[in-house]
Amino acid sequence: MTTQVRTPADVARVSVARRGLAHDLRAVKIVLHRELLRFLYDRSRMISQLIQPVLYLLVLGTGLGSLVSGGGSVDLKTFIFPGVIAMSVMFTGMFSAASIVWDREFGFLREMLVAPVSRTAIVVGKVLGGAVVATFQGVVILALAGLAGVPYDPVMILTLIVLMFAGAFTITAFGVVLAARIRKMQSFFGIMQMAMMFLSGALFPLSGLPAWLSFLTRINPLTYAVDPLRHAVFAHITASPALKARFNPGVTWFGWHVPPLLEVGLVIVLGVGLLAGAIAQFRRTD
């Protein structure tokens, strides 16, 4: 009996693509594309994430009726419309980030992490994909502006889309940081919903609050995403200065009104910082 010895020339060579910027950008594109496909083909998720914001806008706004009239029509639907947009973006970004927990439970996350691509590219693609999907969901709510007494002004719409993407980027990055450490889905949604929605001023004015609640709203990142949205909307509606001051008081630090551009800058800087934190978390994940 003879034993055949294989030489190195008889063995098929397996090569792994050399890593580089183009390789990482392709990985970002693939992960982003997966997030888009997951959202577009999950109709039940798309509809369920629209129900709650629409209920807030139509049922709550119509049920409580007009708060005030005169000097322009500003009712509850007009006031909460920017907050409803922010909530829609938040819920969608939150679900996109939460999919990491599902991917971990079903083993898909481990397959992604052992792939011959940078983990930085995976996290960036995940955050960008969640931000794009959340912005698209916010645009759907934006189409209901007429029902809230908000005009379809092209400048306002473009401004709102940019602000929505900035907020969605930060919210998704924050969700990815949490999802990298949280194992239970219930804990994830409980933290996100309490911290991000009820303490952001999305459904109530930030003026005249108790000291403890005022402090909590000012350290909540979503507050600085909601307030520029409200500024952009109120800049394009007809209302008296008194009404605008009442329903759009803005955010103050020790009596100083924070400019909307500074708020947007804070949201973007925080989003980049959270993205860096998410990348650091995933580099340590086994």
C-alpha positions as CSV (number, residue, x, y, z in Angstrom):
1,M,0.0,0.0,0.0
2,T,1.5,3.3,-1.0
3,T,0.8,6.6,0.6
4,Q,0.5,9.6,-1.6
5,V,2.1,12.7,-0.2
6,R,0.7,16.0,-1.3
7,T,3.1,18.7,-2.1
8,P,2.3,22.4,-1.4
9,A,1.6,22.8,-5.1
10,D,-1.3,20.3,-4.8
11,V,-3.1,22.3,-2.1
12,A,-5.5,25.0,-3.1
13,R,-4.5,28.4,-1.9
14,V,-7.0,30.4,0.0
15,S,-6.4,34.1,0.1
16,V,-8.2,36.8,2.2
17,A,-8.8,40.1,0.7
18,R,-6.3,42.7,1.9
19,R,-7.8,45.1,4.3
20,G,-7.9,48.8,3.4
21,L,-10.1,51.8,3.2
22,A,-11.9,50.5,0.1
23,H,-12.5,47.1,1.8
24,D,-13.9,48.8,4.9
25,L,-16.1,51.1,2.9
26,R,-17.5,48.0,1.1
27,A,-18.3,46.4,4.5
28,V,-20.0,49.6,5.6
29,K,-22.1,49.5,2.5
30,I,-23.1,45.9,3.0
31,V,-24.1,46.3,6.6
32,L,-26.1,49.5,5.7
33,H,-27.8,47.7,2.8
34,R,-28.8,44.9,5.2
35,E,-30.4,47.4,7.5
36,L,-32.4,48.9,4.7
37,L,-33.5,45.5,3.4
38,R,-34.5,44.4,6.9
39,F,-36.7,47.4,7.3
40,L,-38.3,47.4,3.8
41,Y,-39.2,43.7,4.0
42,D,-40.6,43.9,7.5
43,R,-43.9,45.5,6.9
44,S,-45.3,44.7,10.3
45,R,-42.3,46.5,12.0
46,M,-42.8,49.5,9.7
47,I,-46.5,49.8,10.5
48,S,-46.1,49.2,14.2
49,Q,-43.5,52.0,14.5
50,L,-45.9,54.4,12.8
51,I,-48.9,53.6,14.9
52,Q,-47.8,55.2,18.2
53,P,-46.6,58.5,16.8
54,V,-49.7,58.8,14.7
55,L,-51.9,58.1,17.7
56,Y,-50.0,60.8,19.7
57,L,-50.5,63.3,16.8
58,L,-54.1,62.6,15.9
59,V,-55.8,61.1,19.0
60,L,-54.0,63.0,21.7
61,G,-53.8,66.2,19.8
62,T,-57.4,66.1,18.6
63,G,-58.8,64.8,21.9
64,L,-57.4,67.6,24.0
65,G,-58.4,70.1,21.4
66,S,-57.0,73.6,20.8
67,L,-55.0,75.0,23.7
68,V,-55.2,78.6,22.6
69,S,-56.3,80.7,19.6
70,G,-55.7,84.2,18.5
71,G,-52.6,85.7,17.0
72,G,-52.5,82.5,14.9
73,S,-53.7,79.0,15.3
74,V,-51.4,77.0,17.6
75,D,-53.1,73.9,19.0
76,L,-51.7,70.8,20.6
77,K,-51.2,69.0,17.3
78,T,-49.0,71.8,16.1
79,F,-47.0,71.9,19.3
80,I,-46.3,68.2,19.6
81,F,-45.7,67.6,15.8
82,P,-41.9,68.1,16.1
83,G,-41.9,65.9,19.2
84,V,-43.8,63.2,17.3
85,I,-41.2,63.3,14.5
86,A,-38.5,62.9,17.1
87,M,-40.3,60.0,18.8
88,S,-40.8,58.3,15.4
89,V,-37.1,58.7,14.6
90,M,-36.2,57.5,18.1
91,F,-38.3,54.4,18.0
92,T,-37.0,53.4,14.6
93,G,-33.3,54.0,15.6
94,M,-33.9,52.2,18.8
95,F,-35.2,49.1,17.0
96,S,-32.3,49.2,14.5
97,A,-29.9,49.2,17.4
98,A,-31.9,46.5,19.3
99,S,-31.4,44.2,16.3
100,I,-27.9,43.7,17.7
101,V,-29.4,41.9,20.7
102,W,-31.4,39.6,18.3
103,D,-28.3,39.0,16.2
104,R,-26.4,38.0,19.3
105,E,-29.2,35.6,20.4
106,F,-29.3,33.9,17.0
107,G,-25.6,33.8,16.4
108,F,-25.4,36.1,13.5
109,L,-23.4,38.7,15.4
110,R,-20.6,36.3,16.0
111,E,-20.5,35.5,12.3
112,M,-20.2,39.2,11.6
113,L,-17.4,39.7,14.1
114,V,-15.3,36.8,12.8
115,A,-15.6,38.0,9.2
116,P,-12.4,39.4,7.7
117,V,-13.5,43.0,8.0
118,S,-12.9,45.7,10.4
119,R,-15.2,45.8,13.4
120,T,-15.2,49.6,13.0
121,A,-16.7,49.2,9.6
122,I,-19.4,46.9,11.0
123,V,-20.4,49.4,13.7
124,V,-20.3,52.4,11.3
125,G,-22.5,50.6,8.8
126,K,-24.9,49.6,11.6
127,V,-25.2,53.2,12.9
128,L,-25.5,54.7,9.5
129,G,-28.0,52.1,8.4
130,G,-30.1,52.8,11.5
131,A,-29.9,56.5,11.0
132,V,-31.0,56.3,7.3
133,V,-33.9,54.0,8.2
134,A,-35.0,56.2,11.1
135,T,-34.8,59.3,8.9
136,F,-37.0,57.7,6.3
137,Q,-39.5,56.9,9.0
138,G,-39.5,60.5,10.1
139,V,-40.1,61.6,6.6
140,V,-43.3,59.5,6.5
141,I,-44.5,61.4,9.6
142,L,-43.4,64.6,8.0
143,A,-45.9,64.0,5.3
144,L,-48.7,64.4,7.9
145,A,-47.6,68.0,8.5
146,G,-50.8,69.4,7.0
147,L,-52.9,67.6,9.6
148,A,-51.0,69.4,12.3
149,G,-51.4,72.8,10.8
150,V,-47.8,72.9,9.7
151,P,-47.1,74.2,6.1
152,Y,-45.2,72.2,3.5
153,D,-42.4,74.7,3.2
154,P,-39.5,73.4,1.2
155,V,-36.8,75.1,3.3
156,M,-38.5,73.8,6.5
157,I,-38.8,70.3,5.1
158,L,-35.1,70.2,4.1
159,T,-34.1,71.6,7.5
160,L,-36.2,69.0,9.3
161,I,-34.7,66.1,7.3
162,V,-31.1,67.2,8.1
163,L,-32.0,67.6,11.8
164,M,-33.8,64.2,11.8
165,F,-30.7,62.5,10.4
166,A,-28.4,64.1,13.0
167,G,-30.8,63.1,15.8
168,A,-31.2,59.6,14.3
169,F,-27.4,59.1,14.1
170,T,-26.9,60.0,17.7
171,I,-29.9,57.9,19.0
172,T,-28.8,54.9,17.0
173,A,-25.2,55.2,18.2
174,F,-26.5,55.5,21.8
175,G,-28.6,52.4,21.2
176,V,-25.6,50.4,19.8
177,V,-23.5,51.3,22.9
178,L,-26.3,50.0,25.1
179,A,-27.0,46.9,22.9
180,A,-23.3,46.0,23.1
181,R,-23.6,45.4,26.8
182,I,-27.3,44.6,27.5
183,R,-28.3,41.0,27.1
184,K,-32.1,41.3,27.7
185,M,-34.3,43.0,25.2
186,Q,-36.7,44.2,27.9
187,S,-34.0,46.0,29.7
188,F,-32.9,47.7,26.5
189,F,-36.3,49.1,25.6
190,G,-37.0,50.2,29.2
191,I,-33.9,52.3,29.4
192,M,-34.3,53.8,26.0
193,Q,-37.9,54.7,26.3
194,M,-37.7,56.2,29.8
195,A,-34.5,58.2,29.2
196,M,-35.1,59.3,25.7
197,M,-38.8,60.0,25.3
198,F,-40.4,61.2,28.5
199,L,-37.5,63.5,29.6
200,S,-37.0,65.3,26.3
201,G,-39.8,67.8,26.2
202,A,-41.3,66.1,23.1
203,L,-44.8,66.3,24.5
204,F,-44.6,69.2,26.9
205,P,-43.0,72.7,27.0
206,L,-39.7,72.9,28.8
207,S,-40.6,76.2,30.6
208,G,-42.1,76.2,34.1
209,L,-41.0,72.8,35.1
210,P,-39.9,71.8,38.6
211,A,-36.2,72.1,39.3
212,W,-35.6,68.3,39.3
213,L,-37.4,67.7,36.1
214,S,-35.8,70.7,34.4
215,F,-32.4,69.3,35.3
216,L,-33.2,65.9,33.9
217,T,-34.5,67.3,30.6
218,R,-31.3,69.4,30.2
219,I,-29.0,66.4,30.5
220,N,-31.1,64.3,28.2
221,P,-29.4,64.3,24.7
222,L,-32.8,64.0,22.9
223,T,-33.8,67.4,24.3
224,Y,-31.2,69.0,22.0
225,A,-32.6,67.0,19.1
226,V,-36.2,67.9,19.7
227,D,-35.7,71.6,20.3
228,P,-34.2,72.5,16.9
229,L,-37.0,70.6,15.2
230,R,-39.5,72.7,17.1
231,H,-37.6,75.9,16.3
232,A,-37.7,75.0,12.6
233,V,-41.4,74.3,12.6
234,F,-42.4,77.4,14.6
235,A,-40.3,79.6,12.3
236,H,-42.7,78.7,9.5
237,I,-46.1,79.0,11.2
238,T,-48.3,82.0,11.8
239,A,-48.5,82.9,15.5
240,S,-48.0,85.9,17.7
241,P,-44.6,86.3,19.5
242,A,-46.3,85.6,22.8
243,L,-47.6,82.2,21.6
244,K,-44.3,81.3,20.1
245,A,-42.5,82.2,23.3
246,R,-45.0,80.1,25.3
247,F,-45.0,77.0,23.1
248,N,-41.4,77.3,21.9
249,P,-39.4,78.5,24.9
250,G,-36.2,76.8,23.9
251,V,-33.5,75.3,26.2
252,T,-31.8,77.5,28.7
253,W,-28.6,77.1,30.8
254,F,-28.8,79.3,33.9
255,G,-31.1,81.7,32.1
256,W,-29.1,81.7,28.8
257,H,-31.0,80.6,25.8
258,V,-29.0,77.9,23.9
259,P,-28.9,78.7,20.2
260,P,-30.4,75.9,17.9
261,L,-27.2,75.7,15.9
262,L,-25.3,75.0,19.1
263,E,-27.8,72.3,20.0
264,V,-27.3,70.7,16.6
265,G,-23.6,70.8,17.1
266,L,-23.9,69.2,20.6
267,V,-26.0,66.4,19.1
268,I,-23.5,65.7,16.3
269,V,-20.5,65.8,18.7
270,L,-22.3,63.5,21.1
271,G,-23.2,61.2,18.2
272,V,-19.5,60.9,17.1
273,G,-18.5,60.3,20.7
274,L,-21.1,57.6,21.1
275,L,-20.0,56.0,17.8
276,A,-16.4,55.9,19.1
277,G,-17.7,54.3,22.3
278,A,-19.6,51.7,20.3
279,I,-16.5,50.9,18.3
280,A,-14.5,50.5,21.4
281,Q,-17.2,48.2,22.9
282,F,-17.2,45.9,19.8
283,R,-13.5,45.7,19.7
284,R,-13.6,44.1,23.1
285,T,-16.5,41.8,22.3
286,D,-15.7,38.1,21.8
